[in-house]
Amino acid sequence: MQRQKYIAVLALAAILILSAGWLLRPREIPNSPAPLPTESELALLARRAERRSLDSMATYFAVTAGDVESAIVYLPGAGTSGVVWGDGIIVTAPLLQQAVGTVTVQSGFGQDRAEPMIWGPRVPLAAVAIGDELVGLRQVITATSIPETGSWALAVWRAGRDRSFAPGNYLQSAFATCGERRVEEVVSSLVLTPMMVGGGLFDIDGGLLAVILPCGDRVAAIATSSVAAILTQADTSGQRVLARYGLVIGALSDDEAAYFTLNDGVMVREVWTGYLGAEAGLLPGDIIEALDGTVVTAPGDVQALGEPPGEQALELSVRRGETVLTIVLAATDIEAVLETAATPGAGLVWDVPPEPYRIDAVIPDSRAAVAGIEPGDRLVRIDHAEPRSLAQVQQIFADTVTLPVLLDIERGERRLAVLVH
């Protein structure tokens, strides 16, 4: 009996061992391959990889913009940004006419006042001098080389104290004309907008490639080499006279001296609309004979016009044809001129002249062309007098006429004295 129980136990144990072995036996590896990911799954993986790359680039752009933001300021009065070009010098967009006062400058470090240095007609930018209040500002570092086509470029500007930036790609450098200036332009894939004006265009290492400025009716990135050249050429007494009074003053040429029957003298060559000179009554072709009672015989004698304005107005003795006039240039604004205009001999206020004669075309190599007259110019005066008729205008340009004639020409926002001989 006991033997039978023993056999039964052995049999049960064998069954359990066999069952466990069957359950734990190695499974056969399937011959069919694992299913491939679908197109949507692959696209999702690619997007995730691109997102990680874009996140890395966005972080890099933000870091680069942060590195250069201490060189970018904001001018609330003008509504534009500015680039800290040198020690205490800020380059920005052209300032408004008669910008003889101070301007406000804001940055991430606070606010300060700046004095205009270079501005006015013929200059597609402005430069202002700032004090020591914004101690955190630093000068921009100019790019050391031209980027390769397709390289990253970064526009950085301010709206108030907030810094903004936009990435793009450098394409090429090309020459363009901004106003009367031939400049080098940095072309990129970025769409430059008015809100970026006064900001900088940087390479990926934070080197300044260009300053973003108005160029005619568009916005352009003007290369640092052109900006440096403009600043050097415009830092003159003549440019300061042009900016403050809207006047271009020069010595008489030999032909002009013969026309005016003078051995020497200083002539008003250009008068820009809306500036103190035009509002005071100066006209192109006027001869300045004295400044505040001191005789003027050469351009250096009117150097005071280019100095910082004081509280006192300047008095000019001006010869216009056979007439000698006294004209007062206000120290800072036209109100002083208008207040004294009623006093005989103290100043002049002129009515708006009749519609000038517009010149549609200029024959090449003609007397007019040689003198510098251009199509689109408008003839305002002939020998200090308004034209009486079209016949008189046609007569001065006739082939049979050889006598010199002084013309007052209106071109855009300025009037010029042109001697045709």
FIVEXLO-843143 format. One line per field, with one value per residue (C-alpha): x, y, z. Coordinates in nm, 4 decimals, decimal comma. Example, Ala and Ser with C-alpha at 12.3 -4.5 7.8 and 13.67 -1.06 7.14 Angstrom:
BEGIN
X = [1,2300	1,3670]
Y = [-0,4500	-0,1060]
Z = [0,7800	0,7140]
***
This chain:
BEGIN
X = [0,0000	0,2792	0,4597	0,1596	0,1436	0,5131	0,4681	0,1745	0,3788	0,6611	0,4197	0,2649	0,6072	0,7038	0,3882	0,4558	0,8151	0,7070	0,4357	0,6791	0,9296	0,6679	0,5614	0,9189	1,0397	1,2066	0,9690	1,0486	1,1590	0,9003	1,0235	0,8174	0,9831	0,8443	0,5928	0,7455	0,6413	0,3722	0,4276	0,2450	0,4707	0,7822	0,6545	0,5911	0,9472	1,0880	0,8837	1,0057	1,3679	1,3114	1,1451	1,4447	1,6729	1,4529	1,4339	1,8131	1,8438	1,5818	1,7742	2,0964	1,9365	1,7965	2,1384	2,3058	2,0403	2,0936	2,4687	2,4251	2,1213	2,3414	2,4518	2,0930	1,8937	1,5541	1,4764	1,1129	1,0856	1,1774	1,0160	1,3264	1,6150	1,9806	2,3174	2,5954	2,8542	3,1390	3,2120	2,9087	2,7992	2,4721	2,3798	2,0103	1,7635	1,7559	1,6189	1,3388	1,4111	1,5609	1,6633	1,8652	1,7584	1,8297	1,6741	1,5787	1,7545	1,6219	1,7849	1,7555	1,9663	1,7520	1,7106	1,9379	1,9516	2,1652	2,2832	2,2477	2,5870	2,5197	2,1812	1,9952	1,9483	2,1750	2,2564	2,0588	2,1274	2,1902	2,4451	2,3838	2,6221	2,5172	2,6470	2,7537	2,4137	2,3569	2,6718	2,5680	2,5828	2,8661	2,9957	2,8994	3,1673	3,1884	3,1880	3,5395	3,4424	3,1621	2,9367	2,8935	2,5728	2,3055	2,4674	2,2434	2,1838	2,0032	1,8162	1,7996	1,6046	1,4096	1,0522	1,0914	1,3089	1,2009	1,4426	1,3156	1,4967	1,4319	1,6574	1,7158	1,9848	2,2580	2,2253	2,4670	2,6017	2,5103	2,5367	2,2297	2,1414	1,9811	1,8821	2,1987	2,4317	2,5768	2,5966	2,6669	2,3564	2,3479	2,0719	1,9143	1,5997	1,4593	1,1673	1,2844	1,0017	0,9833	0,9711	1,3247	1,4720	1,7772	1,8475	2,1391	2,1869	2,4362	2,6100	2,5624	2,8623	2,7193	2,9331	2,7542	2,7019	2,4772	2,2546	1,8877	1,7912	1,5365	1,6434	1,4032	1,0599	1,1910	1,3998	1,7504	2,0464	2,3357	2,6762	2,9036	3,1666	2,9174	2,7944	3,1531	3,2172	2,8979	2,9830	3,3316	3,2164	2,9231	3,1131	3,1812	3,0809	2,9029	2,6807	2,5943	2,4884	2,2788	2,1195	2,0405	1,9430	1,8894	2,1577	2,4469	2,6952	3,0033	3,2677	3,2063	3,3512	3,5304	3,2206	2,9983	3,2399	3,2294	2,8494	2,8174	3,1133	3,2796	3,6367	3,5305	3,2204	2,9983	2,6845	2,3817	2,3801	2,0901	1,7938	1,5950	1,2214	1,1051	1,4354	1,5228	1,7033	1,4019	1,1611	1,3814	1,3619	1,6982	1,6947	1,9464	2,1743	2,1848	2,5324	2,6150	2,8107	2,8162	2,7385	2,6479	2,8217	3,1439	3,2319	3,2157	3,4498	3,5094	3,3194	3,5357	3,3837	3,0427	3,1778	2,9613	2,6595	2,7936	2,8576	2,6081	2,3183	2,3062	2,0186	2,0762	1,9636	2,2171	2,1845	2,2894	2,3469	2,2503	2,2850	2,0114	2,0619	2,0929	1,9207	2,0831	1,8638	1,8899	1,7781	1,7590	1,8304	1,6557	1,8668	1,6462	1,3089	1,1178	0,8933	1,1615	1,1750	0,7978	0,7817	1,0372	0,9205	0,6884	0,9819	1,1208	1,4658	1,4652	1,3525	1,1535	0,8444	0,7689	0,4423	0,4218	0,5456	0,3306	0,3533	0,7061	0,7764	0,8513	1,1343	1,0301	1,3572	1,7122	1,9007	2,2376	2,5451	2,3277	2,4023	2,1360	2,2737	2,6285	2,5008	2,3457	1,9751	1,7803	1,4427	1,1746	1,3392	1,1073	1,2180	1,1261	1,3275	1,5498	1,8165	1,6417	1,3002	1,0016	0,9529	0,7046	0,5987	0,6819	0,8330	1,0881	1,1741	1,2208	1,4320	1,6992	1,7607	1,7681	2,0779	2,1401	2,1660	2,5183	2,4905	2,5093	2,1889	2,1307	1,8424	1,6577	1,5687	1,3353	1,4294	1,2369	1,2593	1,5303	1,6008	1,9314	2,1184	2,2349	2,4451	2,3887	2,6576]
Y = [0,0000	0,2324	0,1433	0,2453	0,5838	0,6358	0,5653	0,8050	1,0856	1,0296	1,0355	1,3624	1,5200	1,4153	1,5696	1,8973	1,9082	1,8373	2,1022	2,3631	2,2753	2,3140	2,6493	2,7745	2,6415	2,8947	3,0507	3,0407	3,3739	3,4769	3,4802	3,7918	4,1402	4,3977	4,6419	4,9631	5,3082	5,4828	5,8059	6,0056	5,8570	5,9437	6,2999	6,3355	6,2246	6,4687	6,7551	6,6769	6,6796	7,0087	7,1578	7,0703	7,2324	7,5437	7,5748	7,5624	7,8302	8,0535	8,0304	8,1161	8,4182	8,5402	8,5091	8,6979	8,9719	8,9944	9,0312	9,3373	9,5033	9,7254	9,8932	9,9695	10,2638	10,4214	10,7869	10,8400	11,1848	11,0482	10,7078	10,5254	10,3217	10,4191	10,2395	10,3326	10,3956	10,5281	10,6536	10,8702	10,8886	10,7399	10,6922	10,7047	10,8010	11,1571	11,4008	11,6429	11,9824	12,2427	11,9812	12,2366	12,1255	11,8117	11,4702	11,1979	10,8618	10,5485	10,2117	9,9178	10,1179	10,4305	10,7622	11,0529	11,3619	11,3925	11,6842	11,6601	11,6549	11,5653	11,5963	11,7870	11,7800	11,5644	11,3312	11,0017	10,9605	11,1596	11,1439	11,2640	11,2997	11,1486	11,2117	10,9671	10,8856	10,5629	10,3969	10,0495	10,1314	9,9894	10,0571	9,8144	9,5865	9,6033	9,2713	9,1763	9,0095	8,9817	8,6825	8,4049	8,4084	8,2276	8,2971	8,4055	8,7770	8,9258	9,2586	9,4071	9,7211	9,8722	9,9797	10,1858	9,9891	9,6556	9,4849	9,3102	9,0976	8,9060	8,6504	8,6215	8,5300	8,7459	8,7582	9,0143	9,3680	9,6187	9,9912	10,2118	10,5814	10,7233	11,0819	11,2344	10,9738	10,6693	10,3998	10,0297	9,8358	9,4983	9,2872	9,0074	8,7957	9,0141	9,2432	9,5702	9,7826	10,1390	10,0082	9,8660	10,2031	10,2998	9,9403	9,7263	9,4282	9,1851	8,8673	8,5502	8,6403	8,9812	9,1890	9,4925	9,4631	9,7643	10,0297	10,0135	10,3558	10,5203	10,5258	10,7266	10,5680	10,2419	10,1085	9,9738	9,8319	10,0731	9,9049	10,0191	10,1385	10,3812	10,4982	10,5757	10,7680	10,9746	11,0671	11,1810	11,3821	11,5445	11,6583	12,0041	12,3620	12,3744	12,0794	12,2392	12,5587	12,3484	12,1551	12,4584	12,7155	12,5150	12,7148	12,6230	12,9115	12,9290	13,1545	13,3132	13,1425	13,3520	13,3584	13,4543	13,7260	13,8692	13,8553	14,0326	14,2639	14,1648	14,0622	13,8361	13,7551	13,4833	13,3692	13,1778	12,8835	12,6798	12,7521	12,4571	12,4880	12,4869	12,5910	12,9134	13,0633	13,0306	13,1518	13,4550	13,5515	13,4478	13,3502	13,1690	13,4197	13,6551	13,7928	13,8105	14,1300	14,1445	13,9293	14,1157	14,4244	14,2452	14,2586	13,9218	13,8521	13,4754	13,1670	13,1608	13,4963	13,3330	13,0491	13,1671	13,0302	12,6797	12,7223	12,6146	12,8605	13,1178	13,3185	13,6132	13,6200	13,6837	13,9863	13,9588	14,2378	14,0928	14,2300	14,1194	14,2659	14,6409	14,6282	14,5828	14,4134	14,3347	13,9810	13,8347	13,4666	13,3480	13,1723	12,8637	12,9034	13,1110	13,2788	13,5415	13,6274	13,6568	13,8814	14,1287	14,1153	14,4141	14,6409	14,8082	14,6791	14,4086	14,1185	14,0059	13,7878	13,6934	13,5946	13,2644	13,3229	13,2335	12,8855	12,8443	12,7403	12,3677	12,2461	11,9247	11,8478	11,9767	11,9432	11,7705	11,9965	12,3075	12,6123	12,5007	12,1467	12,2718	12,4985	12,1973	12,2472	11,9196	11,8039	11,8636	12,1814	12,4795	12,8300	13,0821	13,3962	13,5428	13,7897	13,8357	13,8984	13,6756	13,5944	13,8227	13,5723	13,2451	13,4413	13,5925	13,2466	13,1121	13,4122	13,3505	13,0024	13,1082	13,0131	13,3764	13,4887	13,4861	13,7138	13,5403	13,5141	13,4133	13,1717	13,0805	12,7123	12,5106	12,1427	11,9277	12,0859	12,3368	12,6382	12,6838	12,9707	12,8660	13,0926	13,0232	13,1776]
Z = [0,0000	0,0965	-0,2247	-0,4314	-0,2559	-0,3218	-0,6912	-0,7074	-0,5495	-0,7956	-1,0852	-0,9618	-0,9198	-1,2692	-1,4089	-1,2294	-1,3544	-1,7113	-1,6916	-1,5577	-1,8274	-2,0973	-1,9649	-1,9398	-2,2726	-2,5138	-2,7600	-3,1296	-3,2875	-3,5463	-3,9027	-4,0056	-3,9489	-3,7077	-3,8641	-4,0115	-3,8761	-4,0756	-4,2724	-4,0064	-3,7368	-3,9409	-3,9988	-3,6268	-3,5486	-3,8069	-3,6643	-3,3156	-3,4391	-3,6249	-3,3190	-3,1050	-3,3678	-3,3928	-3,0169	-3,0046	-3,2799	-3,1160	-2,7903	-2,9722	-3,1443	-2,8133	-2,6494	-2,9363	-2,9225	-2,5478	-2,5992	-2,8262	-2,6684	-2,4500	-2,7754	-2,8869	-2,7468	-2,8150	-2,8960	-2,7925	-2,9503	-3,2922	-3,2351	-3,3585	-3,2225	-3,2224	-3,2283	-2,9850	-3,2528	-3,0405	-2,6935	-2,6206	-2,9863	-3,1090	-3,4758	-3,5548	-3,8285	-3,9664	-3,7104	-3,7771	-3,9252	-3,6918	-3,4320	-3,2386	-2,8917	-2,6935	-2,7562	-2,5076	-2,5158	-2,3432	-2,2884	-2,0547	-1,8089	-1,7862	-1,9653	-2,0568	-2,2785	-2,5913	-2,8047	-3,1845	-3,3597	-3,7229	-3,8880	-4,1544	-4,5330	-4,7479	-4,4566	-4,4449	-4,0721	-3,7563	-3,4757	-3,1209	-2,8261	-2,4954	-2,1438	-1,8746	-1,7241	-1,9191	-1,7868	-1,9009	-2,2701	-2,4754	-2,8247	-3,0991	-3,2399	-3,6180	-3,8046	-3,9106	-4,2382	-4,4914	-4,4198	-4,6697	-4,8698	-4,6710	-4,3330	-4,0487	-3,9910	-3,6922	-3,6777	-3,3261	-3,2293	-2,9421	-2,8795	-2,5640	-2,3245	-2,4709	-2,7069	-3,0209	-3,2767	-3,5990	-3,7740	-4,1469	-4,3973	-4,5479	-4,9271	-5,0694	-5,0548	-5,3254	-5,3904	-5,3689	-5,3562	-5,0414	-5,1080	-5,2542	-5,1021	-5,2733	-5,0061	-4,9683	-4,8708	-4,6950	-4,8495	-4,6469	-4,6456	-4,3673	-4,4448	-4,2926	-4,1505	-4,0106	-3,6535	-3,7033	-3,8093	-3,6074	-3,5084	-3,6171	-3,8453	-3,6882	-3,7945	-3,5903	-3,3713	-3,2776	-3,5169	-3,6625	-4,0375	-4,0974	-3,9423	-4,0443	-4,1875	-4,4167	-4,7815	-4,9923	-4,9567	-4,8138	-4,5259	-4,5928	-4,4008	-4,4654	-4,4297	-4,1469	-4,3958	-4,5513	-4,2107	-4,1048	-4,4292	-4,3908	-4,0326	-4,1338	-4,4356	-4,2544	-3,9450	-4,0861	-4,0174	-4,3538	-4,2621	-3,9283	-4,1080	-4,3441	-4,0565	-3,8438	-4,1048	-4,4234	-4,6046	-4,8321	-4,8418	-5,0612	-5,2098	-5,5474	-5,8516	-6,1127	-6,3344	-6,0408	-5,9281	-6,2808	-6,2854	-5,9489	-6,0264	-5,6983	-5,6258	-5,3393	-5,1396	-4,9995	-5,1809	-5,0571	-5,2972	-5,1571	-4,9323	-4,7940	-4,7346	-4,3721	-4,2149	-4,0374	-4,3369	-4,5669	-4,2999	-4,2332	-4,6020	-4,7467	-5,1129	-5,3335	-5,5035	-5,2041	-5,1248	-4,7523	-4,6951	-4,3140	-4,0091	-3,6903	-3,8283	-3,9294	-4,2998	-4,4770	-4,7683	-4,7418	-4,6133	-4,2984	-4,1985	-4,1433	-3,9303	-3,6411	-3,8266	-3,7678	-3,3959	-3,1264	-3,1248	-2,8496	-2,7142	-2,9477	-3,3094	-3,5863	-3,8138	-4,1775	-4,4255	-4,7625	-5,1136	-5,3517	-5,6957	-5,6390	-5,2980	-4,9569	-4,6970	-4,3271	-4,2397	-3,8900	-3,8275	-3,5122	-3,2507	-3,2182	-3,3871	-3,6362	-3,3761	-3,3051	-3,6745	-3,7028	-3,3942	-3,5346	-3,8955	-3,8490	-3,7617	-4,0766	-4,1620	-3,8893	-4,1032	-4,4016	-4,4437	-4,8014	-4,9632	-5,1435	-5,5007	-5,8003	-5,9476	-6,0923	-6,4502	-6,4584	-6,6850	-6,8588	-7,0396	-7,0762	-7,4050	-7,3486	-7,3701	-7,3772	-7,1597	-6,9144	-6,8945	-6,8398	-6,5606	-6,3854	-6,4519	-6,4417	-6,5782	-6,3167	-6,1843	-6,1430	-6,2380	-5,9659	-6,0440	-6,3155	-6,2024	-5,8635	-6,0215	-6,0938	-6,4634	-6,6346	-6,8978	-7,0667	-7,3528	-7,1160	-6,9837	-7,3358	-7,4313	-7,1665	-7,3058	-7,6708	-7,8693	-7,9620	-7,5980	-7,4543	-7,1506	-6,8116	-6,6124	-6,2497	-6,2007	-5,8825	-5,9259	-5,7037	-5,6748	-5,4305	-5,0848	-5,1708	-5,3903	-5,5680	-5,7329	-6,0814	-6,3041	-6,6745	-6,8943]
***
